[in-house]
Amino acid sequence: MELDDEICLCFHVTKRKVVNYIRIHQPQVAGQLSECFGAGTGCGWCRPFLQKLMESSDSDETDKLSTEDYARQRTAYRAKKQK
């Protein structure tokens, strides 16, 4: 996943926006990332990834995923959540 790929698909928040938000605002808890254009407040899929970014903005789990795989996994997550 590249910096300009969306990490929060509900609100179209890119990984770059989140990384910059963390760098500039230095939030204390991951929940504060919701102030970054609502990241993490939709379906909830991106919350674990946002937490990883909080822990280490240099390298995280999203670096290993392609944009398509990330979106596909989120679709499966939402389908499971709706059951």
PyMOL Python script that loads the backbone (N, CA, C, O; Angstrom):
from pymol import cmd

cmd.read_pdbstr("""\
ATOM      1  N   MET A   1       0.847  -1.177   0.000  1.00  0.00           N
ATOM      2  CA  MET A   1       0.000   0.000   0.000  1.00  0.00           C
ATOM      3  C   MET A   1       0.891   1.239   0.000  1.00  0.00           C
ATOM      4  O   MET A   1       1.803   1.371   0.817  1.00  0.00           O
ATOM      5  N   GLU A   2       0.611   2.124  -0.915  1.00  0.00           N
ATOM      6  CA  GLU A   2       1.392   3.347  -1.068  1.00  0.00           C
ATOM      7  C   GLU A   2       0.787   4.471  -0.225  1.00  0.00           C
ATOM      8  O   GLU A   2      -0.341   4.352   0.252  1.00  0.00           O
ATOM      9  N   LEU A   3       1.525   5.545  -0.044  1.00  0.00           N
ATOM     10  CA  LEU A   3       1.064   6.666   0.769  1.00  0.00           C
ATOM     11  C   LEU A   3      -0.220   7.305   0.245  1.00  0.00           C
ATOM     12  O   LEU A   3      -1.030   7.795   1.031  1.00  0.00           O
ATOM     13  N   ASP A   4      -0.411   7.305  -1.069  1.00  0.00           N
ATOM     14  CA  ASP A   4      -1.597   7.954  -1.618  1.00  0.00           C
ATOM     15  C   ASP A   4      -2.790   7.015  -1.769  1.00  0.00           C
ATOM     16  O   ASP A   4      -3.823   7.418  -2.304  1.00  0.00           O
ATOM     17  N   ASP A   5      -2.666   5.775  -1.310  1.00  0.00           N
ATOM     18  CA  ASP A   5      -3.800   4.845  -1.294  1.00  0.00           C
ATOM     19  C   ASP A   5      -4.666   5.131  -0.075  1.00  0.00           C
ATOM     20  O   ASP A   5      -4.179   5.573   0.966  1.00  0.00           O
ATOM     21  N   GLU A   6      -5.954   4.871  -0.226  1.00  0.00           N
ATOM     22  CA  GLU A   6      -6.889   5.125   0.877  1.00  0.00           C
ATOM     23  C   GLU A   6      -6.758   4.040   1.934  1.00  0.00           C
ATOM     24  O   GLU A   6      -6.829   2.848   1.632  1.00  0.00           O
ATOM     25  N   ILE A   7      -6.565   4.471   3.180  1.00  0.00           N
ATOM     26  CA  ILE A   7      -6.549   3.528   4.287  1.00  0.00           C
ATOM     27  C   ILE A   7      -7.946   3.433   4.900  1.00  0.00           C
ATOM     28  O   ILE A   7      -8.357   2.359   5.338  1.00  0.00           O
ATOM     29  N   CYS A   8      -8.668   4.532   4.934  1.00  0.00           N
ATOM     30  CA  CYS A   8     -10.068   4.539   5.383  1.00  0.00           C
ATOM     31  C   CYS A   8     -10.925   4.664   4.126  1.00  0.00           C
ATOM     32  O   CYS A   8     -11.070   5.744   3.552  1.00  0.00           O
ATOM     33  N   LEU A   9     -11.478   3.542   3.723  1.00  0.00           N
ATOM     34  CA  LEU A   9     -12.245   3.517   2.478  1.00  0.00           C
ATOM     35  C   LEU A   9     -13.616   4.184   2.624  1.00  0.00           C
ATOM     36  O   LEU A   9     -14.180   4.659   1.639  1.00  0.00           O
ATOM     37  N   CYS A  10     -14.147   4.221   3.830  1.00  0.00           N
ATOM     38  CA  CYS A  10     -15.455   4.860   4.037  1.00  0.00           C
ATOM     39  C   CYS A  10     -15.388   6.369   3.786  1.00  0.00           C
ATOM     40  O   CYS A  10     -16.284   6.944   3.167  1.00  0.00           O
ATOM     41  N   PHE A  11     -14.323   6.999   4.271  1.00  0.00           N
ATOM     42  CA  PHE A  11     -14.202   8.449   4.184  1.00  0.00           C
ATOM     43  C   PHE A  11     -13.061   8.899   3.267  1.00  0.00           C
ATOM     44  O   PHE A  11     -12.705  10.077   3.241  1.00  0.00           O
ATOM     45  N   HIS A  12     -12.492   7.952   2.518  1.00  0.00           N
ATOM     46  CA  HIS A  12     -11.472   8.257   1.510  1.00  0.00           C
ATOM     47  C   HIS A  12     -10.266   8.990   2.102  1.00  0.00           C
ATOM     48  O   HIS A  12      -9.768   9.954   1.520  1.00  0.00           O
ATOM     49  N   VAL A  13      -9.805   8.522   3.264  1.00  0.00           N
ATOM     50  CA  VAL A  13      -8.643   9.113   3.922  1.00  0.00           C
ATOM     51  C   VAL A  13      -7.411   8.315   3.497  1.00  0.00           C
ATOM     52  O   VAL A  13      -7.362   7.099   3.682  1.00  0.00           O
ATOM     53  N   THR A  14      -6.432   8.987   2.937  1.00  0.00           N
ATOM     54  CA  THR A  14      -5.234   8.306   2.456  1.00  0.00           C
ATOM     55  C   THR A  14      -4.269   8.022   3.610  1.00  0.00           C
ATOM     56  O   THR A  14      -4.316   8.644   4.672  1.00  0.00           O
ATOM     57  N   LYS A  15      -3.408   7.067   3.348  1.00  0.00           N
ATOM     58  CA  LYS A  15      -2.368   6.735   4.325  1.00  0.00           C
ATOM     59  C   LYS A  15      -1.493   7.962   4.567  1.00  0.00           C
ATOM     60  O   LYS A  15      -1.079   8.211   5.699  1.00  0.00           O
ATOM     61  N   ARG A  16      -1.210   8.727   3.521  1.00  0.00           N
ATOM     62  CA  ARG A  16      -0.391   9.939   3.661  1.00  0.00           C
ATOM     63  C   ARG A  16      -1.022  10.931   4.638  1.00  0.00           C
ATOM     64  O   ARG A  16      -0.324  11.515   5.468  1.00  0.00           O
ATOM     65  N   LYS A  17      -2.346  11.122   4.542  1.00  0.00           N
ATOM     66  CA  LYS A  17      -3.021  12.052   5.451  1.00  0.00           C
ATOM     67  C   LYS A  17      -2.880  11.597   6.898  1.00  0.00           C
ATOM     68  O   LYS A  17      -2.645  12.411   7.791  1.00  0.00           O
ATOM     69  N   VAL A  18      -3.026  10.289   7.127  1.00  0.00           N
ATOM     70  CA  VAL A  18      -2.929   9.768   8.484  1.00  0.00           C
ATOM     71  C   VAL A  18      -1.505   9.889   9.013  1.00  0.00           C
ATOM     72  O   VAL A  18      -1.298  10.313  10.150  1.00  0.00           O
ATOM     73  N   VAL A  19      -0.529   9.522   8.198  1.00  0.00           N
ATOM     74  CA  VAL A  19       0.874   9.618   8.619  1.00  0.00           C
ATOM     75  C   VAL A  19       1.233  11.067   8.940  1.00  0.00           C
ATOM     76  O   VAL A  19       1.895  11.334   9.943  1.00  0.00           O
ATOM     77  N   ASN A  20       0.805  11.993   8.103  1.00  0.00           N
ATOM     78  CA  ASN A  20       1.082  13.413   8.362  1.00  0.00           C
ATOM     79  C   ASN A  20       0.340  13.912   9.596  1.00  0.00           C
ATOM     80  O   ASN A  20       0.879  14.704  10.369  1.00  0.00           O
ATOM     81  N   TYR A  21      -0.892  13.453   9.781  1.00  0.00           N
ATOM     82  CA  TYR A  21      -1.655  13.843  10.970  1.00  0.00           C
ATOM     83  C   TYR A  21      -0.919  13.390  12.229  1.00  0.00           C
ATOM     84  O   TYR A  21      -0.793  14.150  13.188  1.00  0.00           O
ATOM     85  N   ILE A  22      -0.433  12.150  12.220  1.00  0.00           N
ATOM     86  CA  ILE A  22       0.303  11.625  13.373  1.00  0.00           C
ATOM     87  C   ILE A  22       1.567  12.447  13.618  1.00  0.00           C
ATOM     88  O   ILE A  22       1.885  12.784  14.759  1.00  0.00           O
ATOM     89  N   ARG A  23       2.278  12.765  12.552  1.00  0.00           N
ATOM     90  CA  ARG A  23       3.521  13.529  12.672  1.00  0.00           C
ATOM     91  C   ARG A  23       3.279  14.934  13.226  1.00  0.00           C
ATOM     92  O   ARG A  23       4.023  15.405  14.086  1.00  0.00           O
ATOM     93  N   ILE A  24       2.249  15.588  12.736  1.00  0.00           N
ATOM     94  CA  ILE A  24       1.986  16.980  13.123  1.00  0.00           C
ATOM     95  C   ILE A  24       1.285  17.088  14.480  1.00  0.00           C
ATOM     96  O   ILE A  24       1.693  17.885  15.325  1.00  0.00           O
ATOM     97  N   HIS A  25       0.234  16.291  14.694  1.00  0.00           N
ATOM     98  CA  HIS A  25      -0.604  16.440  15.889  1.00  0.00           C
ATOM     99  C   HIS A  25      -0.200  15.533  17.046  1.00  0.00           C
ATOM    100  O   HIS A  25      -0.616  15.761  18.182  1.00  0.00           O
ATOM    101  N   GLN A  26       0.600  14.515  16.774  1.00  0.00           N
ATOM    102  CA  GLN A  26       1.081  13.583  17.786  1.00  0.00           C
ATOM    103  C   GLN A  26      -0.022  13.112  18.734  1.00  0.00           C
ATOM    104  O   GLN A  26       0.061  13.338  19.941  1.00  0.00           O
ATOM    105  N   PRO A  27      -1.054  12.459  18.193  1.00  0.00           N
ATOM    106  CA  PRO A  27      -2.150  11.983  19.040  1.00  0.00           C
ATOM    107  C   PRO A  27      -1.645  10.967  20.061  1.00  0.00           C
ATOM    108  O   PRO A  27      -0.692  10.231  19.802  1.00  0.00           O
ATOM    109  N   GLN A  28      -2.293  10.936  21.221  1.00  0.00           N
ATOM    110  CA  GLN A  28      -1.884  10.044  22.298  1.00  0.00           C
ATOM    111  C   GLN A  28      -2.488   8.652  22.166  1.00  0.00           C
ATOM    112  O   GLN A  28      -1.877   7.667  22.580  1.00  0.00           O
ATOM    113  N   VAL A  29      -3.674   8.568  21.595  1.00  0.00           N
ATOM    114  CA  VAL A  29      -4.359   7.282  21.404  1.00  0.00           C
ATOM    115  C   VAL A  29      -4.900   7.221  19.975  1.00  0.00           C
ATOM    116  O   VAL A  29      -5.162   8.245  19.344  1.00  0.00           O
ATOM    117  N   ALA A  30      -5.059   5.992  19.484  1.00  0.00           N
ATOM    118  CA  ALA A  30      -5.512   5.809  18.101  1.00  0.00           C
ATOM    119  C   ALA A  30      -6.887   6.421  17.846  1.00  0.00           C
ATOM    120  O   ALA A  30      -7.170   6.853  16.729  1.00  0.00           O
ATOM    121  N   GLY A  31      -7.732   6.463  18.851  1.00  0.00           N
ATOM    122  CA  GLY A  31      -9.060   7.044  18.693  1.00  0.00           C
ATOM    123  C   GLY A  31      -9.026   8.501  18.258  1.00  0.00           C
ATOM    124  O   GLY A  31      -9.980   8.995  17.656  1.00  0.00           O
ATOM    125  N   GLN A  32      -7.950   9.180  18.556  1.00  0.00           N
ATOM    126  CA  GLN A  32      -7.819  10.579  18.153  1.00  0.00           C
ATOM    127  C   GLN A  32      -7.631  10.724  16.648  1.00  0.00           C
ATOM    128  O   GLN A  32      -7.770  11.823  16.109  1.00  0.00           O
ATOM    129  N   LEU A  33      -7.319   9.633  15.969  1.00  0.00           N
ATOM    130  CA  LEU A  33      -7.176   9.695  14.512  1.00  0.00           C
ATOM    131  C   LEU A  33      -8.510   9.948  13.829  1.00  0.00           C
ATOM    132  O   LEU A  33      -8.540  10.275  12.643  1.00  0.00           O
ATOM    133  N   SER A  34      -9.610   9.803  14.552  1.00  0.00           N
ATOM    134  CA  SER A  34     -10.919  10.116  13.974  1.00  0.00           C
ATOM    135  C   SER A  34     -11.006  11.593  13.605  1.00  0.00           C
ATOM    136  O   SER A  34     -11.822  11.980  12.768  1.00  0.00           O
ATOM    137  N   GLU A  35     -10.173  12.411  14.225  1.00  0.00           N
ATOM    138  CA  GLU A  35     -10.127  13.834  13.898  1.00  0.00           C
ATOM    139  C   GLU A  35      -9.446  14.079  12.551  1.00  0.00           C
ATOM    140  O   GLU A  35      -9.472  15.195  12.032  1.00  0.00           O
ATOM    141  N   CYS A  36      -8.848  13.049  11.997  1.00  0.00           N
ATOM    142  CA  CYS A  36      -8.211  13.138  10.676  1.00  0.00           C
ATOM    143  C   CYS A  36      -9.242  12.732   9.631  1.00  0.00           C
ATOM    144  O   CYS A  36      -9.223  11.602   9.142  1.00  0.00           O
ATOM    145  N   PHE A  37     -10.123  13.633   9.296  1.00  0.00           N
ATOM    146  CA  PHE A  37     -11.157  13.437   8.273  1.00  0.00           C
ATOM    147  C   PHE A  37     -12.086  12.263   8.568  1.00  0.00           C
ATOM    148  O   PHE A  37     -12.644  11.675   7.641  1.00  0.00           O
ATOM    149  N   GLY A  38     -12.263  11.907   9.852  1.00  0.00           N
ATOM    150  CA  GLY A  38     -13.185  10.834  10.240  1.00  0.00           C
ATOM    151  C   GLY A  38     -12.614   9.436  10.114  1.00  0.00           C
ATOM    152  O   GLY A  38     -13.362   8.461  10.179  1.00  0.00           O
ATOM    153  N   ALA A  39     -11.310   9.313   9.936  1.00  0.00           N
ATOM    154  CA  ALA A  39     -10.686   7.994   9.765  1.00  0.00           C
ATOM    155  C   ALA A  39     -11.073   7.058  10.908  1.00  0.00           C
ATOM    156  O   ALA A  39     -10.966   7.414  12.082  1.00  0.00           O
ATOM    157  N   GLY A  40     -11.520   5.866  10.548  1.00  0.00           N
ATOM    158  CA  GLY A  40     -11.841   4.839  11.531  1.00  0.00           C
ATOM    159  C   GLY A  40     -13.235   4.897  12.110  1.00  0.00           C
ATOM    160  O   GLY A  40     -13.586   4.071  12.953  1.00  0.00           O
ATOM    161  N   THR A  41     -14.045   5.859  11.676  1.00  0.00           N
ATOM    162  CA  THR A  41     -15.369   6.009  12.278  1.00  0.00           C
ATOM    163  C   THR A  41     -16.493   5.392  11.455  1.00  0.00           C
ATOM    164  O   THR A  41     -17.658   5.463  11.846  1.00  0.00           O
ATOM    165  N   GLY A  42     -16.156   4.790  10.322  1.00  0.00           N
ATOM    166  CA  GLY A  42     -17.173   4.167   9.472  1.00  0.00           C
ATOM    167  C   GLY A  42     -17.369   2.714   9.849  1.00  0.00           C
ATOM    168  O   GLY A  42     -17.870   2.412  10.932  1.00  0.00           O
ATOM    169  N   CYS A  43     -16.985   1.830   8.981  1.00  0.00           N
ATOM    170  CA  CYS A  43     -17.226   0.392   9.169  1.00  0.00           C
ATOM    171  C   CYS A  43     -16.304  -0.237  10.203  1.00  0.00           C
ATOM    172  O   CYS A  43     -16.635  -1.286  10.756  1.00  0.00           O
ATOM    173  N   GLY A  44     -15.169   0.370  10.474  1.00  0.00           N
ATOM    174  CA  GLY A  44     -14.239  -0.151  11.462  1.00  0.00           C
ATOM    175  C   GLY A  44     -13.105  -0.982  10.905  1.00  0.00           C
ATOM    176  O   GLY A  44     -12.197  -1.351  11.650  1.00  0.00           O
ATOM    177  N   TRP A  45     -13.126  -1.288   9.627  1.00  0.00           N
ATOM    178  CA  TRP A  45     -12.104  -2.121   9.015  1.00  0.00           C
ATOM    179  C   TRP A  45     -10.698  -1.557   9.224  1.00  0.00           C
ATOM    180  O   TRP A  45      -9.772  -2.320   9.503  1.00  0.00           O
ATOM    181  N   CYS A  46     -10.521  -0.276   9.099  1.00  0.00           N
ATOM    182  CA  CYS A  46      -9.179   0.303   9.123  1.00  0.00           C
ATOM    183  C   CYS A  46      -8.622   0.515  10.530  1.00  0.00           C
ATOM    184  O   CYS A  46      -7.446   0.850  10.673  1.00  0.00           O
ATOM    185  N   ARG A  47      -9.428   0.330  11.563  1.00  0.00           N
ATOM    186  CA  ARG A  47      -8.957   0.622  12.924  1.00  0.00           C
ATOM    187  C   ARG A  47      -7.683  -0.118  13.303  1.00  0.00           C
ATOM    188  O   ARG A  47      -6.781   0.506  13.862  1.00  0.00           O
ATOM    189  N   PRO A  48      -7.558  -1.432  13.027  1.00  0.00           N
ATOM    190  CA  PRO A  48      -6.288  -2.098  13.373  1.00  0.00           C
ATOM    191  C   PRO A  48      -5.097  -1.518  12.605  1.00  0.00           C
ATOM    192  O   PRO A  48      -3.987  -1.460  13.134  1.00  0.00           O
ATOM    193  N   PHE A  49      -5.322  -1.097  11.378  1.00  0.00           N
ATOM    194  CA  PHE A  49      -4.250  -0.515  10.576  1.00  0.00           C
ATOM    195  C   PHE A  49      -3.885   0.874  11.102  1.00  0.00           C
ATOM    196  O   PHE A  49      -2.712   1.248  11.112  1.00  0.00           O
ATOM    197  N   LEU A  50      -4.882   1.629  11.536  1.00  0.00           N
ATOM    198  CA  LEU A  50      -4.617   2.938  12.130  1.00  0.00           C
ATOM    199  C   LEU A  50      -3.813   2.772  13.416  1.00  0.00           C
ATOM    200  O   LEU A  50      -2.902   3.555  13.687  1.00  0.00           O
ATOM    201  N   GLN A  51      -4.145   1.763  14.199  1.00  0.00           N
ATOM    202  CA  GLN A  51      -3.412   1.477  15.432  1.00  0.00           C
ATOM    203  C   GLN A  51      -1.949   1.172  15.115  1.00  0.00           C
ATOM    204  O   GLN A  51      -1.046   1.655  15.798  1.00  0.00           O
ATOM    205  N   LYS A  52      -1.719   0.363  14.070  1.00  0.00           N
ATOM    206  CA  LYS A  52      -0.345   0.034  13.664  1.00  0.00           C
ATOM    207  C   LYS A  52       0.419   1.289  13.249  1.00  0.00           C
ATOM    208  O   LYS A  52       1.601   1.436  13.559  1.00  0.00           O
ATOM    209  N   LEU A  53      -0.264   2.189  12.547  1.00  0.00           N
ATOM    210  CA  LEU A  53       0.387   3.437  12.150  1.00  0.00           C
ATOM    211  C   LEU A  53       0.744   4.280  13.368  1.00  0.00           C
ATOM    212  O   LEU A  53       1.780   4.944  13.386  1.00  0.00           O
ATOM    213  N   MET A  54      -0.110   4.252  14.380  1.00  0.00           N
ATOM    214  CA  MET A  54       0.186   4.985  15.620  1.00  0.00           C
ATOM    215  C   MET A  54       1.435   4.422  16.286  1.00  0.00           C
ATOM    216  O   MET A  54       2.264   5.168  16.806  1.00  0.00           O
ATOM    217  N   GLU A  55       1.558   3.101  16.264  1.00  0.00           N
ATOM    218  CA  GLU A  55       2.677   2.450  16.940  1.00  0.00           C
ATOM    219  C   GLU A  55       3.998   2.672  16.210  1.00  0.00           C
ATOM    220  O   GLU A  55       5.047   2.814  16.839  1.00  0.00           O
ATOM    221  N   SER A  56       3.940   2.700  14.895  1.00  0.00           N
ATOM    222  CA  SER A  56       5.160   2.888  14.112  1.00  0.00           C
ATOM    223  C   SER A  56       4.808   3.399  12.732  1.00  0.00           C
ATOM    224  O   SER A  56       4.391   2.624  11.872  1.00  0.00           O
ATOM    225  N   SER A  57       4.967   4.674  12.510  1.00  0.00           N
ATOM    226  CA  SER A  57       4.592   5.243  11.220  1.00  0.00           C
ATOM    227  C   SER A  57       5.635   4.966  10.138  1.00  0.00           C
ATOM    228  O   SER A  57       5.396   5.274   8.970  1.00  0.00           O
ATOM    229  N   ASP A  58       6.781   4.396  10.496  1.00  0.00           N
ATOM    230  CA  ASP A  58       7.809   4.097   9.502  1.00  0.00           C
ATOM    231  C   ASP A  58       7.441   2.893   8.639  1.00  0.00           C
ATOM    232  O   ASP A  58       7.550   2.946   7.414  1.00  0.00           O
ATOM    233  N   SER A  59       7.009   1.819   9.275  1.00  0.00           N
ATOM    234  CA  SER A  59       6.707   0.588   8.561  1.00  0.00           C
ATOM    235  C   SER A  59       5.524  -0.065   9.253  1.00  0.00           C
ATOM    236  O   SER A  59       5.475  -0.117  10.482  1.00  0.00           O
ATOM    237  N   ASP A  60       4.588  -0.554   8.489  1.00  0.00           N
ATOM    238  CA  ASP A  60       3.431  -1.181   9.098  1.00  0.00           C
ATOM    239  C   ASP A  60       2.852  -2.250   8.195  1.00  0.00           C
ATOM    240  O   ASP A  60       3.358  -2.513   7.104  1.00  0.00           O
ATOM    241  N   GLU A  61       1.792  -2.853   8.668  1.00  0.00           N
ATOM    242  CA  GLU A  61       1.152  -3.964   7.976  1.00  0.00           C
ATOM    243  C   GLU A  61       0.635  -3.567   6.591  1.00  0.00           C
ATOM    244  O   GLU A  61       0.619  -4.401   5.685  1.00  0.00           O
ATOM    245  N   THR A  62       0.222  -2.337   6.412  1.00  0.00           N
ATOM    246  CA  THR A  62      -0.323  -1.916   5.128  1.00  0.00           C
ATOM    247  C   THR A  62       0.745  -1.875   4.042  1.00  0.00           C
ATOM    248  O   THR A  62       0.414  -1.939   2.858  1.00  0.00           O
ATOM    249  N   ASP A  63       2.021  -1.771   4.419  1.00  0.00           N
ATOM    250  CA  ASP A  63       3.090  -1.764   3.419  1.00  0.00           C
ATOM    251  C   ASP A  63       3.135  -3.081   2.656  1.00  0.00           C
ATOM    252  O   ASP A  63       3.591  -3.117   1.514  1.00  0.00           O
ATOM    253  N   LYS A  64       2.668  -4.160   3.270  1.00  0.00           N
ATOM    254  CA  LYS A  64       2.739  -5.493   2.680  1.00  0.00           C
ATOM    255  C   LYS A  64       1.541  -5.800   1.793  1.00  0.00           C
ATOM    256  O   LYS A  64       1.562  -6.787   1.057  1.00  0.00           O
ATOM    257  N   LEU A  65       0.500  -4.981   1.848  1.00  0.00           N
ATOM    258  CA  LEU A  65      -0.724  -5.233   1.092  1.00  0.00           C
ATOM    259  C   LEU A  65      -0.795  -4.373  -0.164  1.00  0.00           C
ATOM    260  O   LEU A  65      -0.384  -3.213  -0.167  1.00  0.00           O
ATOM    261  N   SER A  66      -1.322  -4.963  -1.223  1.00  0.00           N
ATOM    262  CA  SER A  66      -1.613  -4.153  -2.392  1.00  0.00           C
ATOM    263  C   SER A  66      -2.941  -3.440  -2.126  1.00  0.00           C
ATOM    264  O   SER A  66      -3.709  -3.845  -1.254  1.00  0.00           O
ATOM    265  N   THR A  67      -3.192  -2.401  -2.870  1.00  0.00           N
ATOM    266  CA  THR A  67      -4.448  -1.664  -2.723  1.00  0.00           C
ATOM    267  C   THR A  67      -5.638  -2.580  -2.975  1.00  0.00           C
ATOM    268  O   THR A  67      -6.648  -2.502  -2.275  1.00  0.00           O
ATOM    269  N   GLU A  68      -5.517  -3.442  -3.971  1.00  0.00           N
ATOM    270  CA  GLU A  68      -6.616  -4.351  -4.322  1.00  0.00           C
ATOM    271  C   GLU A  68      -6.864  -5.368  -3.210  1.00  0.00           C
ATOM    272  O   GLU A  68      -8.015  -5.645  -2.874  1.00  0.00           O
ATOM    273  N   ASP A  69      -5.794  -5.927  -2.634  1.00  0.00           N
ATOM    274  CA  ASP A  69      -5.945  -6.889  -1.533  1.00  0.00           C
ATOM    275  C   ASP A  69      -6.586  -6.231  -0.315  1.00  0.00           C
ATOM    276  O   ASP A  69      -7.445  -6.819   0.342  1.00  0.00           O
ATOM    277  N   TYR A  70      -6.163  -5.014  -0.024  1.00  0.00           N
ATOM    278  CA  TYR A  70      -6.716  -4.277   1.104  1.00  0.00           C
ATOM    279  C   TYR A  70      -8.224  -4.079   0.916  1.00  0.00           C
ATOM    280  O   TYR A  70      -9.003  -4.332   1.836  1.00  0.00           O
ATOM    281  N   ALA A  71      -8.633  -3.630  -0.263  1.00  0.00           N
ATOM    282  CA  ALA A  71     -10.052  -3.401  -0.558  1.00  0.00           C
ATOM    283  C   ALA A  71     -10.829  -4.715  -0.537  1.00  0.00           C
ATOM    284  O   ALA A  71     -11.956  -4.757  -0.044  1.00  0.00           O
ATOM    285  N   ARG A  72     -10.244  -5.781  -1.065  1.00  0.00           N
ATOM    286  CA  ARG A  72     -10.900  -7.088  -1.084  1.00  0.00           C
ATOM    287  C   ARG A  72     -11.116  -7.617   0.341  1.00  0.00           C
ATOM    288  O   ARG A  72     -12.182  -8.148   0.651  1.00  0.00           O
ATOM    289  N   GLN A  73     -10.115  -7.474   1.193  1.00  0.00           N
ATOM    290  CA  GLN A  73     -10.244  -7.918   2.586  1.00  0.00           C
ATOM    291  C   GLN A  73     -11.287  -7.098   3.328  1.00  0.00           C
ATOM    292  O   GLN A  73     -12.015  -7.630   4.166  1.00  0.00           O
ATOM    293  N   ARG A  74     -11.365  -5.830   3.032  1.00  0.00           N
ATOM    294  CA  ARG A  74     -12.368  -4.980   3.673  1.00  0.00           C
ATOM    295  C   ARG A  74     -13.775  -5.380   3.232  1.00  0.00           C
ATOM    296  O   ARG A  74     -14.700  -5.375   4.045  1.00  0.00           O
ATOM    297  N   THR A  75     -13.950  -5.726   1.954  1.00  0.00           N
ATOM    298  CA  THR A  75     -15.248  -6.180   1.458  1.00  0.00           C
ATOM    299  C   THR A  75     -15.684  -7.443   2.192  1.00  0.00           C
ATOM    300  O   THR A  75     -16.845  -7.570   2.581  1.00  0.00           O
ATOM    301  N   ALA A  76     -14.758  -8.368   2.379  1.00  0.00           N
ATOM    302  CA  ALA A  76     -15.061  -9.603   3.111  1.00  0.00           C
ATOM    303  C   ALA A  76     -15.407  -9.302   4.562  1.00  0.00           C
ATOM    304  O   ALA A  76     -16.314  -9.917   5.122  1.00  0.00           O
ATOM    305  N   TYR A  77     -14.703  -8.371   5.172  1.00  0.00           N
ATOM    306  CA  TYR A  77     -14.963  -7.947   6.554  1.00  0.00           C
ATOM    307  C   TYR A  77     -16.376  -7.377   6.690  1.00  0.00           C
ATOM    308  O   TYR A  77     -17.108  -7.726   7.617  1.00  0.00           O
ATOM    309  N   ARG A  78     -16.746  -6.512   5.772  1.00  0.00           N
ATOM    310  CA  ARG A  78     -18.074  -5.895   5.834  1.00  0.00           C
ATOM    311  C   ARG A  78     -19.174  -6.916   5.597  1.00  0.00           C
ATOM    312  O   ARG A  78     -20.221  -6.847   6.242  1.00  0.00           O
ATOM    313  N   ALA A  79     -18.964  -7.863   4.687  1.00  0.00           N
ATOM    314  CA  ALA A  79     -19.956  -8.904   4.421  1.00  0.00           C
ATOM    315  C   ALA A  79     -20.154  -9.772   5.671  1.00  0.00           C
ATOM    316  O   ALA A  79     -21.282 -10.122   6.020  1.00  0.00           O
ATOM    317  N   LYS A  80     -19.071 -10.104   6.323  1.00  0.00           N
ATOM    318  CA  LYS A  80     -19.143 -10.908   7.549  1.00  0.00           C
ATOM    319  C   LYS A  80     -19.844 -10.136   8.671  1.00  0.00           C
ATOM    320  O   LYS A  80     -20.624 -10.705   9.434  1.00  0.00           O
ATOM    321  N   LYS A  81     -19.559  -8.850   8.760  1.00  0.00           N
ATOM    322  CA  LYS A  81     -20.143  -7.986   9.805  1.00  0.00           C
ATOM    323  C   LYS A  81     -21.663  -7.844   9.631  1.00  0.00           C
ATOM    324  O   LYS A  81     -22.386  -7.705  10.618  1.00  0.00           O
ATOM    325  N   GLN A  82     -22.150  -7.879   8.386  1.00  0.00           N
ATOM    326  CA  GLN A  82     -23.569  -7.687   8.112  1.00  0.00           C
ATOM    327  C   GLN A  82     -24.385  -8.935   8.387  1.00  0.00           C
ATOM    328  O   GLN A  82     -25.611  -8.861   8.459  1.00  0.00           O
ATOM    329  N   LYS A  83     -23.733 -10.083   8.543  1.00  0.00           N
ATOM    330  CA  LYS A  83     -24.464 -11.341   8.789  1.00  0.00           C
ATOM    331  C   LYS A  83     -24.958 -11.447  10.185  1.00  0.00           C
ATOM    332  O   LYS A  83     -25.588 -12.442  10.543  1.00  0.00           O
TER     333      LYS A  83
END
""", "prot")
cmd.dss("prot")
cmd.show_as("cartoon", "prot")
cmd.util.cbc("prot")
cmd.orient("prot")
